[in-house]
Amino acid sequence: MTGILAKLFGLAALDSINPCTFYIYTVLLLSVSIREKSSRAVLATGLAFIAGVYLGYLALGLGIASAVAVLPTWLLALAAAVYGVYIIVAGLYELRGRRRPGPQRPGGRLAPRALRTASRVGAFGLGLLLSFTLLPCSGGPLVAFIALASAEGYSGLLVLPLLLLYNLVFVAPLIAIGLAAAAAYRVERVQQAIARAAPYASIAAGLALIAVAVYIYIAY
């Protein structure tokens, strides 16, 4: 149990570095702060968004766990490695001031949509939707963790408590951002800081995920 928990916290922390979700989340908080002029409204909307992300990612994890039960471990390791290479390349593109290859970090049409759905219910629905539609921006560490858990005998209902804890770690940065935004009321600065750090976070996460993929392939 100690070993699987160490892997859980490590991979969930890696997974939580998610520029896609951070971007939409801060756009949402910024829209509420402009409209409501209330730190309580910012916090309530942020918590509704986080609840949507948590439940959506939990459902996604349970679905992946069902698929992992019938897939060979080497294929899961390959998928994690390919994803790691992709997010490294994406981070390098952004450092050079170019658009990332493949699926883009949400902006454009999706950002105004977030502005229009800045109610509690809308925030929850947006978080739920992003859990599924932004899989190219995340999901690699989740797949790797479920593969590790399955290899160590945690499958079926046994993986559910682990996924509940995994998702709690996954949303921890969103909780911290929401609390900071509500307390300091500087959502725009938070958004700018995330945009500056996103390429470096992508590169670091990609390198770590490739290392995890190699470990899965060798150990299992």
Salt bridges, closest charged atoms under 4 A:
GLU36 OE2 - ARG35 NH2 2.92
GLU94 OE2 - ARG100 NE 3.11
GLU94 OE2 - ARG105 NE 3.19
GLU152 OE2 - LYS7 NZ 2.42
